[in-house]
Amino acid sequence: MDIRTGLGWDNHRIATERALILGGVTVPSEFGLDGHSDADVLSHAITDALLGAAALGDIGMHFPDSDARWKGCDSLVFLRQAVELVHAQGFTILNVDSTVILERPKLKDFRRSIRESLASALSLDLDRVSVKFKTAEKVGPVGEGRSAEAQAVVTIIRD
């Protein structure tokens, strides 16, 4: 039995005139996140965690921001592709634990819809996908409202 854990992290600057998308869900907000794709910081962190667990590199290797194909792309496309790559290596995803760090808006009312969106993209039962929300207590770029971060840990297994 081969059990592996992957760690993912991502951050994006706050940007006006953009939608705030987390885990494939558009969250009502007066700002979004800046990035080449849709800047879904949560999906990016989980994608990196999956790729890392299977020793398949990182999101930038598979979906470089220098490639025009990914301009404005829905980040769930990246996540689904990472799932396919992990499965192609003979792994099964056991669970995902993730955290979004963002000063505002409050996200608690979106937890279930974000978890459902991610569970669907990951082909997992809802009870295998955890999403937590934290602030940075007004410390650093996140706390000052200049950026958002996400962290993710995944566990995969190959029998």
HELIX and SHEET records of a PDB file:
HELIX    1   1 VAL A   41  ALA A   53  1                                  13    
HELIX    2   2 ILE A   59  HIS A   62  1                                   4    
HELIX    3   3 ALA A   68  TRP A   70  5                                   3    
HELIX    4   4 SER A   75  ALA A   88  1                                  14    
HELIX    5   5 LYS A  108  PHE A  110  5                                   3    
HELIX    6   6 ARG A  111  LEU A  122  1                                  12    
HELIX    7   7 LEU A  126  ARG A  128  5                                   3    
HELIX    8   8 GLY A  140  GLY A  143  1                                   4    
SHEET    1   A 5 GLY A  32  LEU A  33  0                                        
SHEET    2   A 5 ASP A   2  ALA A  15 -1                                        
SHEET    3   A 5 SER A 147  ARG A 158 -1                                        
SHEET    4   A 5 THR A  92  ILE A 101 -1                                        
SHEET    5   A 5 VAL A 129  LYS A 134  1                                        
SHEET    1   B 2 LEU A  20  LEU A  22  0                                        
SHEET    2   B 2 VAL A  25  VAL A  27 -1                                        
END                                                                             
